[in-house]
Each structure stands twice: as structure tokens, then as C-alpha cells.
Amino acid sequence: MMTDLRQQGLHDKKRPLIAAMSLAMLLICLALAGACAWLVWSSHAIRLRDAEVATENMARTLASQANTAFKIADVMLDDIVERSQREGTTGAAGQRLNGYLAHLTHKVPEVHGLFVYDEDGIWNATSLGTPQIGNNSDRDYFIYHHNNKQTGTLISAPIRSRSTGHWIIPVSRRLEHGDGSFAGVALATLRLDSFERVYDSLDLGTSGTVFFALENGTLIYRRPFQEKLIGTDLSRGSMFRSYYQHGPASTRMLVATVDGVERLYSYRRLDDFPVIVATALSKQDIFAQWRTFSAQIIAGTLGALAALAWFFRKLIRQVAIRDHVETELRVASQELEKANADLQTMAMKDGLTGLANRRSFDNVLDYELKRARRGHQAVSLLMLDVDFFKKFNDRYGHVAGDACLQAVAGAIAGNAVRSADTVARYGGEEFAVILPNTDMAGAQVVAEAIREAIVALALPHADGVEQHVSASIGVATAVPGEHAGIGKLELMHQADAALYQSKNAGRNRVTAWQNQPA
């Protein structure tokens, strides 16, 4: 009887502990389920952000490539119009013009041909050799220039060349007589397959797409290529509705008008021409791996919960189960924190411009200086500051300021093109360019090219130098042997000092560090 009472008392004493253990187990199960839900959700967000970055980078690259191609054609047309109106297009002048057009075409593989037509659509000159028999007065671009006195560049929907049969993109200008009357058309044609080769090299998954179209919605090219879609009006489609609503560059999850597939679109208007470039990854492709990963996580979590329930039933009277579970949770939490920390260390890009950030800049400069010492090679540093940028922000607003910085970043990156060169956003409106194996003379050439490229953007700036956005640049060079002891801070100080010399001298200029030891 005494033994039964003692056992009952012992049982009564354990009831609160069992209740506490049961509550703890419930909380652990809820926490595990919550951790599973959070991990699935956060991995979904990370996958979406990775896809956004990928499509934005592709759109930015393709826009730059297309803008360059159209810019080349535009510059050629400038030259052809000026030459045609100065020397004429018939007789001996026409023969000379034929040779000149052929010379220009051979220099740029993207250009299919260059042509000059008179006011009746007759071929006066062509880069194809001898003028072709025929008349182009029925072409849309010819009719447009005949009926409109605009002398600007016109980009038209692709057509098949009557001379070669290739698909081409017409880029044209109006020619005028001295009295301003219509004198004909100067035409540059770009090969559509030159764009196709670039687009086919992109990894777009199984259902991705890339296309570019005129700003009015006329389709120029779409991958996968379908000839019947060329010239299709997409202005009422979801992407163009988003473009008209949200502006020249954005990333949106949209349903395609052409095939009804839901995709993540990143689109961008060219800087200098009314053309839209868009890249897209299908939602199915973006989240295919995530679905597999999520299924594995959920299955693993359910298995873990079942295992915990089984262990709890077997070890309900053992306090050790609580310690074991807490230990496992601590380890899992630490591993998760470490994984998050590792992801943060991978963030070496500037979110606004896509350039390297300050952390990446410091790492690369340290590495290049060490490499320069080992290889006895020069390394140069450019420090660049956008002139009167605070006044720009105050006058035009931060959105325009961000767009300005993005345009300037593109101009800098477009002139530091070697794979070893590093372009970084140093902070605010300051940028830095690391030029390995580059002496002072070479660095000054690159710096001047960057300065001219920024000026060429022609971004209005009422408070700036000549009322346009410009930049001041300082150049410094470390030459092993001559400056064996120079370090990162000293090189940065020299480049920064040269930058301030540019500012003090009136801005919009390049200044080289002059006080280097002999």
C-alpha cells in the first residue's frame, strides 16, 4: 500500500514536467513548420530576385548593343547626307559615292548595305557595287520621307532586301534640295541576323524570349524567330501597356500576347532611339528548381515531424529529448545564419548602376597592386566625380538623379572594356576605374574617352558646365620599380588630389597626378 502511494506521488510530480515537455514538443513542431514555411518563402523571393537581376542585366546589355548598332548607322547617314548634298549623287560624284559607300559597309559587318535614292526612288548610289535595276518609291520609309519634312533618322520595321533577299532593318534619312524640297532618301540597312546571332547565344531556359520593337509597338525581332510575326503590332500587349505606364525601364511578371505564357520581363528603351528591348524568363523555368527544392524541404520537414512524434512517444519520460531538440535547432539556426552571412558577402554589386561596389573596388585594387608588383607592370586609377550633382538632384529630383548616375555608369563602362578593367561606384556620384597594365599615357586616353562619352550623353543640367552633365576626372599611376612602396591609400590619394585639381581648374576635364617621385 505504501509502495503504491509512493509511485502515485512520483507520477503526480512528473505530470507538470510531462505537460511542459508536451508543450515544448508542440512549440518545437510549430517552430519547425514555421522554419520550413519561411525557408520555402525566402528561397522563392531569392530565386525571383536572381531572375530579375539576370533579365535586367541581359536587357541592359542588349539595349547597349542595339543602341550602338543604330548609332553607327546614324553616324553613317550623317556623313552620307552631308556628302550627297555637297557633291551630288550623279555622274562622277555618284561613282565616287558608290566606292565610299562600299568602303563604309566593309568596316561594319552589322551593316547590310548603304543606298542613296533620288526623289523618284531610283538608285543613285549603293554599297553593293553597281546600282540595281528597280525602284524603291513604294517602300514605307520612302513614302514617309516624301510626305514629311523631318530630316531626323527613321527606323522602320524589317523588310526583305530586294537586292539580296535578306531580312534587313531600314534606317533612313530625308535628302533635300537647296530650296528644301524632297531630293530623295539616304538608307542604311542593318542585317537582322546579326542581332539574331547575339540573341541565340543567351540562356533563356525552355520558354524564355527576347525581342525588340519600335516604340509604337511594331515588332522587329523575337526569339524564338517566326517570320510571320515580324511587323506585328504589340502596342496593346501587356508589356507595352506596362512600358507606357511605368516608363523606359522596368521588370514585371506579365502574360505574353503572342503565346499566352507568363514570364518575368525586363525591358528597356534605347538611350538614343525609339526602340524597346526586352528579355524574359518564363515563370515555369524560374521556379522549376525552387519547386523541387520546396518539395524536398517540405518532405524533409514532414519526415522530421513524424520522427519527433515517434521519439516523443518513446522518450516521453526523458528530459534529454528536449536538450537534443534544442541542440539541433541551435545548430540549424547557426547554419542558417552562416548561410545568410555568406549570401551577404556575395553582394559585391552596386544595386543602382550594376557596377562593382566599394567593397569589391577595395578588394580588386589590393589584388591589382600586388599583381603589378609581382609582374613589374603599371596599374592606373581613375577617380571620377559628376560635376554639380547635388544641384542636379535639387533641381531635377532623385529619380532623375538615379537615371543620370545610371547613364554615366554606362558611359564609363563603355570605355573601360578590357576584361581586366574594373569600373566601380565609389560612393554617391563618385566612380572609380582600375586599369591594370596601363601607364599614365594610356590611362589619360581612357579618362578622356570617358569624359567625352559623358558629355556626349547630352543630359540637360541647368547648373552644370555648359548646361549639360559632365564629369571631372583625376588620374594616378603606380609603376613598380619607380614607386616600389606605393600602396592603395597613397594611389587613391593621388587620384583624388588630381580629381580636385580638375574641379578647381573649372571641371569637365582630366588631370593627371604631376608630383610622382622620379
PATIMI-320437 format. One record per residue (C-alpha): residue number from 1; residue in three letters; x negated, y negated, z negated. Coordinates in Angstrom, 1 decimal, always signed. Example, Ala and Ser with C-alpha at 12.3 -4.5 7.8 and 13.67 -1.06 7.14 Angstrom:
> 1/ALA/-12.3/+4.5/-7.8
> 2/SER/-13.7/+1.1/-7.1
This chain:
> 1/MET/+0.0/+0.0/+0.0
> 2/MET/-2.8/-2.4/-0.9
> 3/THR/-4.6/-1.5/+2.3
> 4/ASP/-1.5/-2.3/+4.4
> 5/LEU/-1.2/-5.7/+2.7
> 6/ARG/-4.8/-6.5/+3.3
> 7/GLN/-4.5/-5.5/+7.0
> 8/GLN/-1.4/-7.6/+7.3
> 9/GLY/-3.2/-10.6/+5.7
> 10/LEU/-6.1/-10.2/+8.1
> 11/HIS/-3.6/-10.1/+11.0
> 12/ASP/-1.9/-13.2/+9.8
> 13/LYS/-5.2/-15.0/+9.5
> 14/LYS/-6.1/-14.2/+13.2
> 15/ARG/-2.8/-15.4/+14.6
> 16/PRO/-3.8/-19.1/+14.7
> 17/LEU/-7.1/-18.0/+16.3
> 18/ILE/-5.3/-15.9/+18.9
> 19/ALA/-2.9/-18.7/+19.6
> 20/ALA/-5.9/-21.1/+20.0
> 21/MET/-7.6/-18.6/+22.3
> 22/SER/-4.4/-18.2/+24.3
> 23/LEU/-4.1/-21.9/+24.6
> 24/ALA/-7.7/-22.2/+25.6
> 25/MET/-7.3/-19.5/+28.2
> 26/LEU/-4.3/-21.3/+29.7
> 27/LEU/-6.2/-24.5/+29.8
> 28/ILE/-9.1/-22.8/+31.5
> 29/CYS/-6.8/-21.2/+34.1
> 30/LEU/-5.3/-24.6/+34.8
> 31/ALA/-8.7/-26.2/+35.0
> 32/LEU/-9.9/-23.6/+37.4
> 33/ALA/-6.8/-24.0/+39.6
> 34/GLY/-7.3/-27.8/+39.4
> 35/ALA/-11.0/-27.5/+40.3
> 36/CYS/-10.0/-25.3/+43.3
> 37/ALA/-7.4/-27.9/+44.4
> 38/TRP/-9.9/-30.7/+44.0
> 39/LEU/-12.7/-28.8/+45.9
> 40/VAL/-10.3/-28.0/+48.8
> 41/TRP/-9.1/-31.6/+48.9
> 42/SER/-12.5/-33.2/+48.7
> 43/SER/-14.0/-30.8/+51.3
> 44/HIS/-11.1/-31.8/+53.6
> 45/ALA/-12.0/-35.5/+53.1
> 46/ILE/-15.7/-34.9/+53.6
> 47/ARG/-15.0/-32.9/+56.8
> 48/LEU/-12.7/-35.7/+58.1
> 49/ARG/-15.3/-38.4/+57.3
> 50/ASP/-18.1/-36.4/+59.0
> 51/ALA/-15.9/-36.1/+62.1
> 52/GLU/-15.2/-39.8/+62.0
> 53/VAL/-18.9/-40.6/+61.9
> 54/ALA/-19.6/-38.2/+64.7
> 55/THR/-16.9/-39.6/+67.0
> 56/GLU/-17.8/-43.2/+66.2
> 57/ASN/-21.5/-42.5/+67.0
> 58/MET/-20.5/-40.9/+70.3
> 59/ALA/-18.2/-43.7/+71.2
> 60/ARG/-20.8/-46.3/+70.3
> 61/THR/-23.4/-44.5/+72.4
> 62/LEU/-21.2/-44.0/+75.4
> 63/ALA/-20.0/-47.6/+75.3
> 64/SER/-23.6/-48.8/+75.3
> 65/GLN/-24.4/-46.5/+78.3
> 66/ALA/-21.3/-47.6/+80.3
> 67/ASN/-21.9/-51.3/+79.5
> 68/THR/-25.5/-51.0/+80.7
> 69/ALA/-24.4/-49.4/+84.0
> 70/PHE/-21.7/-52.1/+84.7
> 71/LYS/-24.2/-54.8/+83.6
> 72/ILE/-26.7/-53.5/+86.2
> 73/ALA/-24.0/-53.6/+88.9
> 74/ASP/-23.0/-57.1/+87.8
> 75/VAL/-26.6/-58.4/+88.0
> 76/MET/-27.0/-56.8/+91.4
> 77/LEU/-23.8/-58.5/+92.6
> 78/ASP/-25.0/-61.9/+91.3
> 79/ASP/-28.1/-61.5/+93.4
> 80/ILE/-26.2/-60.3/+96.5
> 81/VAL/-23.6/-63.1/+96.4
> 82/GLU/-26.3/-65.8/+96.0
> 83/ARG/-28.4/-64.3/+98.8
> 84/SER/-25.4/-63.8/+101.1
> 85/GLN/-24.1/-67.4/+100.6
> 86/ARG/-27.6/-68.8/+101.0
> 87/GLU/-28.9/-66.9/+104.0
> 88/GLY/-25.8/-65.4/+105.6
> 89/THR/-24.9/-61.8/+106.4
> 90/THR/-25.1/-61.6/+110.1
> 91/GLY/-27.9/-61.3/+112.7
> 92/ALA/-31.4/-61.3/+111.4
> 93/ALA/-30.2/-62.2/+107.9
> 94/GLY/-27.9/-59.2/+107.9
> 95/GLN/-30.8/-56.9/+108.9
> 96/ARG/-32.9/-58.3/+106.0
> 97/LEU/-29.9/-57.9/+103.7
> 98/ASN/-29.5/-54.2/+104.7
> 99/GLY/-33.1/-53.5/+103.7
> 100/TYR/-32.7/-55.4/+100.5
> 101/LEU/-29.6/-53.6/+99.5
> 102/ALA/-31.3/-50.2/+100.2
> 103/HIS/-34.2/-51.3/+98.1
> 104/LEU/-32.0/-52.2/+95.1
> 105/THR/-30.0/-48.9/+95.4
> 106/HIS/-33.1/-46.7/+95.3
> 107/LYS/-34.1/-48.3/+92.0
> 108/VAL/-31.0/-47.3/+90.1
> 109/PRO/-29.7/-43.7/+90.5
> 110/GLU/-26.3/-44.5/+89.0
> 111/VAL/-25.6/-46.9/+91.9
> 112/HIS/-23.9/-45.1/+94.8
> 113/GLY/-24.2/-48.0/+97.3
> 114/LEU/-24.1/-51.7/+97.8
> 115/PHE/-22.0/-53.3/+100.5
> 116/VAL/-21.0/-56.7/+102.0
> 117/TYR/-17.7/-57.2/+103.9
> 118/ASP/-16.6/-60.2/+105.9
> 119/GLU/-13.2/-61.8/+105.5
> 120/ASP/-11.6/-59.2/+107.8
> 121/GLY/-13.0/-56.2/+105.9
> 122/ILE/-15.7/-55.5/+108.5
> 123/TRP/-19.0/-54.0/+107.1
> 124/ASN/-21.7/-56.8/+107.5
> 125/ALA/-24.4/-55.1/+105.3
> 126/THR/-24.8/-51.8/+103.4
> 127/SER/-27.5/-50.0/+101.5
> 128/LEU/-26.6/-46.7/+103.3
> 129/GLY/-28.7/-47.7/+106.3
> 130/THR/-26.7/-48.5/+109.4
> 131/PRO/-23.3/-50.2/+109.0
> 132/GLN/-20.4/-47.8/+109.1
> 133/ILE/-17.5/-48.0/+111.6
> 134/GLY/-14.4/-48.9/+109.9
> 135/ASN/-12.5/-51.5/+107.9
> 136/ASN/-12.0/-51.9/+104.1
> 137/SER/-9.4/-54.6/+104.1
> 138/ASP/-6.9/-52.1/+102.8
> 139/ARG/-8.8/-51.4/+99.6
> 140/ASP/-7.2/-52.8/+96.4
> 141/TYR/-10.3/-54.7/+95.4
> 142/PHE/-10.5/-56.4/+98.8
> 143/ILE/-6.8/-57.4/+98.6
> 144/TYR/-7.3/-58.7/+95.1
> 145/HIS/-10.3/-60.9/+96.1
> 146/HIS/-8.5/-62.1/+99.2
> 147/ASN/-5.5/-63.2/+97.2
> 148/ASN/-7.3/-64.6/+94.1
> 149/LYS/-9.9/-67.3/+94.0
> 150/GLN/-11.5/-65.8/+90.9
> 151/THR/-15.2/-65.3/+91.5
> 152/GLY/-15.8/-63.1/+88.5
> 153/THR/-16.6/-59.4/+88.5
> 154/LEU/-13.7/-56.9/+89.1
> 155/ILE/-13.9/-53.3/+88.0
> 156/SER/-11.4/-51.1/+89.9
> 157/ALA/-10.0/-47.6/+89.5
> 158/PRO/-12.2/-44.8/+91.0
> 159/ILE/-11.8/-44.1/+94.7
> 160/ARG/-13.3/-41.6/+97.2
> 161/SER/-16.1/-43.2/+99.3
> 162/ARG/-15.3/-43.3/+103.0
> 163/SER/-18.9/-43.1/+103.8
> 164/THR/-20.0/-40.1/+101.5
> 165/GLY/-16.7/-38.6/+100.1
> 166/HIS/-18.0/-39.0/+96.6
> 167/TRP/-15.8/-40.3/+93.7
> 168/ILE/-17.0/-43.9/+93.0
> 169/ILE/-16.2/-46.8/+90.7
> 170/PRO/-15.9/-50.1/+92.7
> 171/VAL/-17.5/-53.2/+91.1
> 172/SER/-16.8/-56.2/+93.3
> 173/ARG/-17.2/-60.0/+93.7
> 174/ARG/-15.5/-62.5/+96.0
> 175/LEU/-17.5/-64.3/+98.6
> 176/GLU/-16.6/-67.8/+99.7
> 177/HIS/-17.4/-70.2/+102.5
> 178/GLY/-18.7/-73.6/+101.7
> 179/ASP/-15.2/-75.0/+101.6
> 180/GLY/-14.1/-72.4/+99.0
> 181/SER/-12.2/-70.3/+101.5
> 182/PHE/-12.4/-66.5/+101.4
> 183/ALA/-15.5/-65.2/+103.1
> 184/GLY/-15.4/-61.5/+102.2
> 185/VAL/-16.4/-59.2/+99.3
> 186/ALA/-19.7/-58.0/+97.8
> 187/LEU/-19.3/-54.5/+96.4
> 188/ALA/-21.4/-52.2/+94.2
> 189/THR/-20.2/-48.7/+93.7
> 190/LEU/-21.2/-46.5/+90.8
> 191/ARG/-21.3/-42.7/+91.0
> 192/LEU/-18.6/-41.2/+88.8
> 193/ASP/-20.7/-38.0/+88.4
> 194/SER/-23.4/-40.0/+86.7
> 195/PHE/-21.0/-40.6/+83.9
> 196/GLU/-19.7/-37.0/+84.1
> 197/ARG/-23.2/-35.6/+83.5
> 198/VAL/-23.6/-37.6/+80.3
> 199/TYR/-20.1/-36.7/+79.0
> 200/ASP/-20.6/-33.0/+79.8
> 201/SER/-23.6/-32.9/+77.5
> 202/LEU/-21.5/-33.8/+74.5
> 203/ASP/-20.4/-31.2/+72.0
> 204/LEU/-16.7/-31.8/+71.7
> 205/GLY/-15.6/-28.4/+70.5
> 206/THR/-13.0/-26.3/+72.3
> 207/SER/-10.3/-29.0/+72.7
> 208/GLY/-12.2/-32.3/+72.4
> 209/THR/-12.1/-35.0/+75.0
> 210/VAL/-13.8/-38.1/+76.2
> 211/PHE/-12.6/-40.7/+78.6
> 212/PHE/-13.0/-44.3/+79.7
> 213/ALA/-10.4/-46.5/+81.2
> 214/LEU/-9.8/-50.1/+82.2
> 215/GLU/-8.3/-52.3/+79.6
> 216/ASN/-5.0/-52.3/+81.4
> 217/GLY/-4.7/-48.6/+80.8
> 218/THR/-5.9/-47.3/+84.2
> 219/LEU/-7.8/-44.1/+83.7
> 220/ILE/-11.3/-44.0/+85.2
> 221/TYR/-12.6/-40.6/+84.0
> 222/ARG/-11.5/-38.0/+81.5
> 223/ARG/-13.3/-34.8/+80.3
> 224/PRO/-12.2/-32.1/+81.0
> 225/PHE/-12.2/-33.6/+84.5
> 226/GLN/-8.9/-33.4/+86.5
> 227/GLU/-9.0/-35.2/+89.8
> 228/LYS/-5.2/-35.8/+89.7
> 229/LEU/-5.5/-37.8/+86.5
> 230/ILE/-7.8/-40.5/+88.0
> 231/GLY/-5.9/-43.8/+88.1
> 232/THR/-3.2/-42.6/+85.7
> 233/ASP/-1.6/-45.4/+83.6
> 234/LEU/-2.3/-44.7/+79.9
> 235/SER/-1.2/-48.1/+78.7
> 236/ARG/+1.9/-46.7/+77.0
> 237/GLY/-0.1/-43.9/+75.3
> 238/SER/-0.8/-43.6/+71.6
> 239/MET/-4.5/-44.6/+71.9
> 240/PHE/-3.8/-47.8/+73.9
> 241/ARG/-1.0/-48.7/+71.6
> 242/SER/-3.5/-48.4/+68.7
> 243/TYR/-6.0/-50.4/+70.7
> 244/TYR/-3.5/-53.3/+71.3
> 245/GLN/-2.6/-53.2/+67.6
> 246/HIS/-5.9/-52.7/+65.8
> 247/GLY/-8.5/-54.3/+68.1
> 248/PRO/-11.5/-53.4/+70.1
> 249/ALA/-12.9/-50.6/+68.0
> 250/SER/-11.2/-48.1/+65.7
> 251/THR/-10.9/-44.5/+64.7
> 252/ARG/-7.4/-42.9/+64.5
> 253/MET/-5.7/-39.5/+64.4
> 254/LEU/-3.4/-39.6/+67.4
> 255/VAL/-1.4/-37.3/+69.7
> 256/ALA/-2.7/-37.4/+73.3
> 257/THR/-0.3/-38.5/+76.0
> 258/VAL/-1.9/-36.2/+78.7
> 259/ASP/-1.8/-32.9/+76.9
> 260/GLY/+0.0/-33.5/+73.6
> 261/VAL/-3.0/-32.3/+71.5
> 262/GLU/-3.5/-34.1/+68.1
> 263/ARG/-7.1/-35.5/+68.0
> 264/LEU/-9.3/-37.8/+66.0
> 265/TYR/-10.0/-40.7/+68.4
> 266/SER/-12.8/-43.2/+68.2
> 267/TYR/-12.5/-45.9/+70.8
> 268/ARG/-14.5/-49.0/+71.6
> 269/ARG/-14.2/-51.8/+74.2
> 270/LEU/-17.4/-52.6/+76.1
> 271/ASP/-19.1/-55.7/+75.0
> 272/ASP/-19.1/-57.4/+78.4
> 273/PHE/-16.4/-55.7/+80.5
> 274/PRO/-12.7/-54.9/+80.2
> 275/VAL/-13.3/-51.2/+79.8
> 276/ILE/-12.4/-48.8/+76.9
> 277/VAL/-14.5/-45.8/+76.0
> 278/ALA/-13.0/-43.1/+73.7
> 279/THR/-14.2/-39.8/+72.2
> 280/ALA/-12.0/-37.4/+70.4
> 281/LEU/-12.3/-34.1/+68.5
> 282/SER/-9.2/-32.0/+68.1
> 283/LYS/-7.7/-31.7/+64.6
> 284/GLN/-7.8/-27.9/+65.1
> 285/ASP/-11.5/-28.0/+65.7
> 286/ILE/-12.3/-30.4/+63.0
> 287/PHE/-10.7/-28.4/+60.3
> 288/ALA/-11.3/-24.8/+61.6
> 289/GLN/-14.3/-24.2/+59.3
> 290/TRP/-12.5/-26.1/+56.5
> 291/ARG/-9.6/-23.7/+56.7
> 292/THR/-11.9/-20.7/+56.5
> 293/PHE/-13.7/-22.3/+53.6
> 294/SER/-10.5/-23.2/+51.8
> 295/ALA/-9.1/-19.7/+52.2
> 296/GLN/-12.3/-18.2/+50.7
> 297/ILE/-12.2/-20.7/+47.8
> 298/ILE/-8.5/-20.0/+47.1
> 299/ALA/-9.0/-16.2/+47.4
> 300/GLY/-12.0/-16.5/+45.1
> 301/THR/-10.1/-18.6/+42.6
> 302/LEU/-7.2/-16.2/+42.5
> 303/GLY/-9.6/-13.4/+42.0
> 304/ALA/-11.3/-15.3/+39.2
> 305/LEU/-7.9/-15.9/+37.6
> 306/ALA/-7.0/-12.3/+37.8
> 307/ALA/-10.3/-11.3/+36.4
> 308/LEU/-9.9/-13.8/+33.5
> 309/ALA/-6.5/-12.3/+32.7
> 310/TRP/-7.8/-8.8/+32.7
> 311/PHE/-10.7/-9.8/+30.4
> 312/PHE/-8.4/-11.7/+28.2
> 313/ARG/-6.2/-8.7/+27.7
> 314/LYS/-9.2/-6.5/+26.9
> 315/LEU/-11.1/-9.0/+24.7
> 316/ILE/-8.2/-11.0/+23.1
> 317/ARG/-9.7/-10.4/+19.7
> 318/GLN/-13.2/-11.5/+20.7
> 319/VAL/-14.1/-15.2/+20.3
> 320/ALA/-17.1/-14.5/+22.7
> 321/ILE/-14.8/-14.8/+25.7
> 322/ARG/-14.3/-18.5/+25.0
> 323/ASP/-18.1/-19.1/+24.8
> 324/HIS/-18.6/-17.1/+28.0
> 325/VAL/-16.0/-19.0/+30.0
> 326/GLU/-17.2/-22.4/+28.6
> 327/THR/-20.8/-21.5/+29.7
> 328/GLU/-19.6/-20.5/+33.2
> 329/LEU/-17.7/-23.7/+33.5
> 330/ARG/-20.7/-25.8/+32.4
> 331/VAL/-22.9/-24.1/+35.0
> 332/ALA/-20.3/-24.6/+37.7
> 333/SER/-19.9/-28.3/+36.7
> 334/GLN/-23.7/-28.8/+36.7
> 335/GLU/-23.9/-27.2/+40.2
> 336/LEU/-21.1/-29.3/+41.4
> 337/GLU/-22.7/-32.5/+40.1
> 338/LYS/-26.0/-31.5/+41.7
> 339/ALA/-24.3/-30.8/+45.0
> 340/ASN/-22.7/-34.3/+44.8
> 341/ALA/-26.1/-35.8/+44.0
> 342/ASP/-27.6/-34.1/+47.0
> 343/LEU/-24.9/-35.5/+49.2
> 344/GLN/-25.6/-39.0/+47.9
> 345/THR/-29.3/-38.6/+48.7
> 346/MET/-28.4/-37.8/+52.3
> 347/ALA/-26.6/-41.1/+52.7
> 348/MET/-29.5/-42.9/+54.4
> 349/LYS/-27.5/-44.8/+56.9
> 350/ASP/-26.0/-48.3/+56.7
> 351/GLY/-22.2/-48.0/+56.8
> 352/LEU/-21.6/-51.2/+58.8
> 353/THR/-24.2/-51.1/+61.5
> 354/GLY/-25.1/-47.4/+61.7
> 355/LEU/-28.8/-48.3/+61.3
> 356/ALA/-31.2/-46.9/+58.7
> 357/ASN/-30.6/-48.4/+55.2
> 358/ARG/-33.1/-49.9/+52.8
> 359/ARG/-33.8/-46.6/+51.1
> 360/SER/-34.6/-45.0/+54.5
> 361/PHE/-36.7/-48.0/+55.5
> 362/ASP/-38.9/-47.8/+52.4
> 363/ASN/-39.4/-44.0/+53.0
> 364/VAL/-40.3/-44.4/+56.7
> 365/LEU/-42.6/-47.4/+56.1
> 366/ASP/-44.5/-45.5/+53.4
> 367/TYR/-44.8/-42.5/+55.7
> 368/GLU/-45.9/-44.5/+58.8
> 369/LEU/-48.6/-46.4/+56.8
> 370/LYS/-50.1/-43.1/+55.6
> 371/ARG/-49.9/-41.6/+59.0
> 372/ALA/-51.5/-44.7/+60.5
> 373/ARG/-54.4/-44.4/+58.1
> 374/ARG/-54.9/-40.8/+58.9
> 375/GLY/-54.7/-41.3/+62.7
> 376/HIS/-56.5/-44.7/+62.7
> 377/GLN/-53.6/-46.3/+64.5
> 378/ALA/-52.0/-49.7/+64.1
> 379/VAL/-48.5/-50.0/+62.7
> 380/SER/-46.4/-53.2/+63.1
> 381/LEU/-43.5/-54.5/+61.1
> 382/LEU/-40.8/-57.0/+62.3
> 383/MET/-38.7/-58.8/+59.8
> 384/LEU/-35.6/-60.5/+61.3
> 385/ASP/-33.0/-62.9/+59.9
> 386/VAL/-29.9/-64.1/+61.6
> 387/ASP/-30.0/-67.9/+61.7
> 388/PHE/-27.5/-69.7/+59.6
> 389/PHE/-25.5/-66.6/+59.0
> 390/LYS/-23.9/-67.8/+55.7
> 391/LYS/-22.5/-70.8/+57.7
> 392/PHE/-21.2/-68.3/+60.3
> 393/ASN/-19.4/-66.3/+57.6
> 394/ASP/-18.0/-69.5/+56.1
> 395/ARG/-16.7/-70.8/+59.4
> 396/TYR/-15.5/-67.6/+61.1
> 397/GLY/-14.8/-65.2/+58.2
> 398/HIS/-16.3/-61.9/+57.0
> 399/VAL/-14.6/-59.8/+59.7
> 400/ALA/-16.3/-61.8/+62.4
> 401/GLY/-19.5/-61.8/+60.4
> 402/ASP/-19.4/-58.0/+60.3
> 403/ALA/-18.8/-57.9/+64.0
> 404/CYS/-21.7/-60.3/+64.5
> 405/LEU/-24.1/-58.1/+62.5
> 406/GLN/-23.0/-55.0/+64.5
> 407/ALA/-23.7/-56.8/+67.8
> 408/VAL/-27.1/-58.0/+66.5
> 409/ALA/-27.9/-54.5/+65.3
> 410/GLY/-27.0/-53.1/+68.8
> 411/ALA/-29.3/-55.7/+70.4
> 412/ILE/-32.2/-54.8/+68.1
> 413/ALA/-31.7/-51.0/+68.6
> 414/GLY/-31.5/-51.5/+72.3
> 415/ASN/-35.0/-52.9/+72.4
> 416/ALA/-36.8/-50.6/+69.9
> 417/VAL/-36.2/-47.5/+72.0
> 418/ARG/-39.0/-45.1/+71.2
> 419/SER/-38.1/-42.1/+69.1
> 420/ALA/-40.7/-43.1/+66.5
> 421/ASP/-39.4/-46.7/+66.1
> 422/THR/-37.2/-47.3/+63.1
> 423/VAL/-34.5/-50.1/+63.0
> 424/ALA/-33.1/-50.8/+59.6
> 425/ARG/-30.7/-53.1/+58.0
> 426/TYR/-32.8/-54.6/+55.2
> 427/GLY/-30.0/-56.4/+53.4
> 428/GLY/-27.3/-58.8/+54.2
> 429/GLU/-28.2/-60.5/+57.6
> 430/GLU/-31.8/-59.3/+57.4
> 431/PHE/-33.1/-56.5/+59.6
> 432/ALA/-36.5/-54.8/+59.9
> 433/VAL/-38.2/-52.8/+62.7
> 434/ILE/-41.1/-50.4/+62.1
> 435/LEU/-43.2/-49.9/+65.2
> 436/PRO/-45.8/-47.1/+64.8
> 437/ASN/-48.9/-47.0/+67.0
> 438/THR/-48.2/-50.7/+68.1
> 439/ASP/-50.7/-53.5/+67.9
> 440/MET/-49.8/-57.2/+67.3
> 441/ALA/-49.5/-58.0/+71.0
> 442/GLY/-47.2/-55.1/+71.6
> 443/ALA/-45.1/-56.0/+68.5
> 444/GLN/-44.7/-59.6/+69.7
> 445/VAL/-43.4/-58.3/+73.1
> 446/VAL/-40.8/-56.2/+71.4
> 447/ALA/-39.9/-59.0/+69.0
> 448/GLU/-39.4/-61.5/+71.8
> 449/ALA/-37.3/-59.0/+73.7
> 450/ILE/-35.1/-58.6/+70.6
> 451/ARG/-34.8/-62.3/+70.2
> 452/GLU/-33.8/-62.8/+73.8
> 453/ALA/-31.3/-59.9/+73.6
> 454/ILE/-29.6/-61.5/+70.6
> 455/VAL/-29.4/-64.9/+72.4
> 456/ALA/-28.0/-63.0/+75.5
> 457/LEU/-25.1/-61.8/+73.4
> 458/ALA/-23.9/-65.4/+73.6
> 459/LEU/-22.0/-65.1/+70.3
> 460/PRO/-20.5/-68.6/+69.5
> 461/HIS/-21.9/-70.2/+66.4
> 462/ALA/-20.9/-73.8/+66.0
> 463/ASP/-23.5/-74.3/+63.2
> 464/GLY/-26.3/-72.3/+64.9
> 465/VAL/-29.2/-73.1/+67.2
> 466/GLU/-27.7/-74.4/+70.5
> 467/GLN/-24.3/-73.3/+69.1
> 468/HIS/-24.9/-69.6/+69.6
> 469/VAL/-26.0/-66.8/+67.3
> 470/SER/-29.8/-66.5/+67.2
> 471/ALA/-32.5/-64.9/+65.0
> 472/SER/-35.9/-65.8/+63.6
> 473/ILE/-38.5/-63.0/+63.6
> 474/GLY/-41.8/-62.5/+61.7
> 475/VAL/-44.4/-60.0/+62.9
> 476/ALA/-47.2/-58.4/+60.9
> 477/THR/-49.6/-55.6/+61.9
> 478/ALA/-51.7/-53.2/+59.8
> 479/VAL/-54.8/-51.9/+61.6
> 480/PRO/-56.7/-49.2/+59.8
> 481/GLY/-60.4/-50.0/+59.7
> 482/GLU/-59.7/-53.7/+59.8
> 483/HIS/-57.2/-53.6/+56.9
> 484/ALA/-58.1/-50.4/+55.2
> 485/GLY/-56.5/-51.4/+51.9
> 486/ILE/-53.2/-53.0/+53.2
> 487/GLY/-50.1/-51.5/+51.6
> 488/LYS/-46.4/-51.6/+52.1
> 489/LEU/-45.8/-54.6/+49.9
> 490/GLU/-48.6/-56.6/+51.5
> 491/LEU/-47.4/-55.8/+55.0
> 492/MET/-43.8/-56.7/+54.1
> 493/HIS/-45.1/-59.9/+52.5
> 494/GLN/-47.0/-60.9/+55.7
> 495/ALA/-44.0/-60.2/+57.9
> 496/ASP/-41.7/-62.1/+55.6
> 497/ALA/-44.1/-65.0/+55.5
> 498/ALA/-44.2/-65.1/+59.3
> 499/LEU/-40.4/-65.0/+59.3
> 500/TYR/-40.2/-68.1/+57.1
> 501/GLN/-42.7/-69.8/+59.4
> 502/SER/-40.2/-69.1/+62.3
> 503/LYS/-37.5/-70.6/+60.2
> 504/ASN/-39.5/-73.7/+59.2
> 505/ALA/-40.5/-74.2/+62.8
> 506/GLY/-36.9/-74.5/+63.9
> 507/ARG/-35.6/-70.9/+64.0
> 508/ASN/-34.8/-68.8/+67.1
> 509/ARG/-38.4/-67.9/+67.6
> 510/VAL/-41.0/-65.2/+67.0
> 511/THR/-44.0/-65.9/+64.7
> 512/ALA/-47.0/-63.6/+64.2
> 513/TRP/-48.9/-63.4/+60.9
> 514/GLN/-52.0/-65.5/+61.5
> 515/ASN/-54.1/-65.1/+58.3
> 516/GLN/-55.1/-61.5/+58.6
> 517/PRO/-58.7/-60.8/+57.5
> 518/ALA/-61.3/-60.3/+60.1
